Amino acid sequence: MAVEVTMPKFGLTMHEGTIQRFFKHPGEPVAAGEPLYEVETEKVLYVVEAPAAGTLAAWLYPEGAVVACGLVVALIAAPGEDVSAIAARAGDGAPAARAAQESAANGGAERSAAATADQAAATGARRAITPIARKRAAELGVNLDLVAGSGPGGRVTREDVERAAATKGAEPPAAPAAPSAFPGKPTVRMLPLTAMRRTIAQRMHASLSASAQLTITTEADVSAAVELRERLKPQFDFTYTDLLIHAVARALIRHPRMNARFGEGAILLNDEVNIGLAVALDEGLIVPVIAGANRMTLKEIAARTRELGERARAGKLTLEEVGGGTFTITNLGNYGIDAFTPILNIGETGILGVSRIVEKPAVWRGEITRRSMMTLSLTFDHRAIDGAPAAAFLQTVIEIFNYGER
């Protein structure tokens, strides 16, 4: 009997997934546990494995289709098994259902493969391309359709794009948009929402709607932290963000209310300290999580942060690496920002906004002297914690950031 392969649900917040690419064509043999297709969720790419052995009888959706969780995506059957009735029932409303049913009824693998190819061409099949590769392709004028991918499963990487550009694989830039028929009226270009962009929009709006957010800001003298980094850099490389993660993780132990969430008629205190670090991507923002940050040394945090950042930009994060956060840090200091108001991640009580470090005159030990100053902005859920304890937490972060634990 045919086995139905459905769109999985990887987390409570996942409602749909985008089929990125197929690893098998209709008519090909499939082994249980073998990679079958790749799904793009709002956070990561995920490979779905075949639940059973057999022959891939049909795809019910083309590559690039957005499919709700629980719907049947493909059928695995015994060689020669007629799956037309199942395809018709399971694929009700699916773009590829008619082609899948026709292919299964005729029992032709070649015809099914051709139908799949036609569907992919008609819908603009999506290739697996890293975010940085897309950015470099736009910068260099490279036509990604002409670039062969060298990454896992044929994924197009930054190196592939730069290699194509170096070998004159770049195509001329696209022609400018035609002038408006109405002089003085600006032209408009439509940018379709990616799964990530749509999810960010939904969650940021939901966060503001579902919590009582308040932001407190302070300018901190971080000269001691600057001196500490200069002193430790010869031993191992780390950033001010790493030092802040180290400080925040330990401050959360002293102020457990900030490491909590509001819900279910109570304030729920988390036993684990898992620090999320916002990483900017071309198409949006992702927050990989450093689990158990309070148990890690500064050197371990620096190594883990670097690893997660690289994996995020390469699109290789797993679901486990982007879930379970209890507090978030977002740093815009590299962009020259002096202060901003971060928005809470849903389910968390606090998020720390980090701005640039600036040398400026300040009063220190009764004298005006040059000091390194940085503005920190703490947004918190006022339902779970009040202003005074939130301010105390922020002061503890600054103290540990500068001088370590005492």
Number of C-alpha atoms within 10 A of each C-alpha: 9 18 21 19 21 18 22 19 15 14 10 6 10 15 16 21 24 22 24 23 22 17 13 18 21 26 24 14 16 23 15 12 12 16 16 21 19 21 24 21 24 20 23 18 20 19 16 19 17 22 18 17 16 20 24 25 34 31 30 27 24 29 24 19 22 18 20 17 16 13 18 23 26 25 24 27 22 16 14 15 15 19 25 21 12 16 31 18 13 19 22 15 12 20 16 23 24 18 24 29 25 19 27 25 16 13 19 16 20 13 18 24 21 16 22 24 16 16 18 19 13 10 14 13 17 16 17 19 19 19 20 20 23 20 16 18 21 14 10 19 17 23 18 21 7 12 19 14 19 13 15 9 11 12 15 23 24 21 15 20 28 19 14 20 19 11 8 10 18 20 13 10 12 7 6 6 9 7 11 11 9 8 8 8 9 10 12 8 7 5 6 8 11 15 19 18 15 13 18 17 12 11 16 15 12 14 18 15 10 12 19 15 18 18 20 15 17 15 14 17 21 22 17 15 21 17 12 16 17 11 10 11 11 8 9 11 12 19 14 17 18 22 22 21 27 26 24 27 24 21 25 24 15 13 16 15 22 26 26 25 23 19 11 7 6 9 15 15 14 15 12 19 24 24 27 27 26 17 18 16 15 12 15 16 15 22 24 28 24 26 22 15 23 22 14 15 12 20 16 14 23 21 15 18 22 14 12 21 19 14 15 25 18 17 18 15 22 15 16 10 19 20 17 19 25 28 27 26 21 20 21 16 19 10 9 11 14 16 19 17 17 22 23 26 20 17 18 22 27 31 26 26 23 26 23 19 22 18 15 11 13 15 10 11 7 7 9 11 12 14 19 19 20 20 21 24 21 24 22 27 27 17 15 21 18 14 14 9 13 22 15 12 21 23 15 20 23 22 20 20 25 22 13 15 12 5
